[in-house]
Structure formats: C-alpha cells, structure tokens
Amino acid sequence: EPEVTQTPSHQVTQMGQEVILRCVPISNHLYFYWYRQILGQKVEFLVSFYNNEISEKSEIFDDQFSVERPDGSNFTLKIRSTKLEDSAMYFCASSLSGGGSDTQYFGPGTRLTVL
Amino acid sequence: AQSVTQLGSHVSVSEGALVLLRCNYSSSVPPYLFWYVQYPNQGLQLLLKYTTGATLVKGINGFEAEFKKSETSFHLTKPSAHMSDAAEYFCAVSSYGGATNKLIFGTGTLLAVQP
C-alpha cells in the first residue's frame, strides 16, 4: 500500500541553523500539507500546497518557513533560522484532492530538536 | 470556524472492556469528521471518517463512530478493547470551503489498556 515517507526521522540542530525536512508524498496525490505537533500539544496545520504554490498557511507559518516541491516526488519544509520553540514533530501529509471529505495520509514524522 | 473538543486526555480501560472516546465538534458548515490513531513513535493513521450518508461509520480494527448532529458529537467506540489498542487517538474536523482543506485536530486522548 502506498505511503508517505519522511526523512530524517530525527533531526537535532543548533538554534539559528537552517533545516530542511523532506517528504515523499503518495505518487498520484496532488495536495500536500505540513503539520506540526509540539510535545504534549495538539497537531497544528502549518501549510498546504497545490499546483506548485501555497494554497493556505497558518499564522505559525511565518517568513522563517518555506515549502518547495523541487522535483516530481519530494516535498520539503525549510526553516531558515531555527528557534527553540520550533522543536516539535513535523508531519507531512498528502491527499488526492483538496476536498473536505478527502483523506489526508500522514507520514511517520520528523522529530526536530533545536538546542 | 471549525473546532473539536476531546473530553478526557487520558482514558484507561481493562482488556475486553468497552472503549468510548468522546469528541464534540463545532462547525458552521456540514462537518466532515475524522478519527486518527497514533501509535508510539509512529505517524497518524486514519481509523475512520464521516462525510455524508450513514451516521454510523465503521473503521479499521473494530472501531466505529456515530455522527450525532443534534449533539454535535462523533464519539469513537470499540466493544472490546485489546492491548494493541493502546495509543493516542485524535478527532479532527475538516476546515474546507476556503483555498484548501485542512484538518483541525482535538488535543487527543491517550488510551491505556490494562491486562
């Protein structure tokens, strides 16, 4: 069964450093998402992406964040200058359509630790 | 705007007992509702979803949920808990109608199953 994959599973970085989190969505899906979950808190939407551009972003997704689909398979989240509060589990998801009833399939997550 | 409330951050049941995890939603439009499960160190896996039609929805692993519009609820149940059901469960509502669909999650319920 097709699945969303994410690399790395765990990333440790120093405050102020840039990180790139990578995701490979399900191959025929067209809509891509990033969510994050700070330890002990709820899963929060960050951004959605369709047709090579951002469809929607949350207030969390400020200028330090960017997303890209550099080729036909990868979908990346870049944090330009990490802060301590960026420490969280980051989940990538994809869906076939952007409809409200469509299932979003989640990857296993990347745990980002900012020291 | 849509929102989800999960009552009970921790639920403990005995193996073989009924599992009941509560979820109430708020939505200004007909809701699309989801239950996801997160096993330790894993991503989010869809258990079941309600879109339209039959209000009793059956999912994987013997779970089911009933959409009750009058009570704005979408509680998750399983008649007989198994040790392997120990996980965190998230209720989510789809926020749609704008640029894209995004999931609004509840705070999660950690289910413990006692032998």
Interface residues (C-beta under 8 A of the other chain):
Chain A: V4 Q6 Y31 Y33 Y35 Q41 K42 V43 E44 F45 S48 Y50 S55 E56 F91 A93 S95 G98 G99 G100 S101 D102 T103 Q104 Y105 F106 G107 P108 G109
Chain B: Y32 F34 Y36 Q42 G43 L44 Q45 L46 K49 T51 T52 F90 A92 S94 S95 Y96 G97 G98 A99 T100 N101 K102 L103 I104 F105 G106 T107 G108
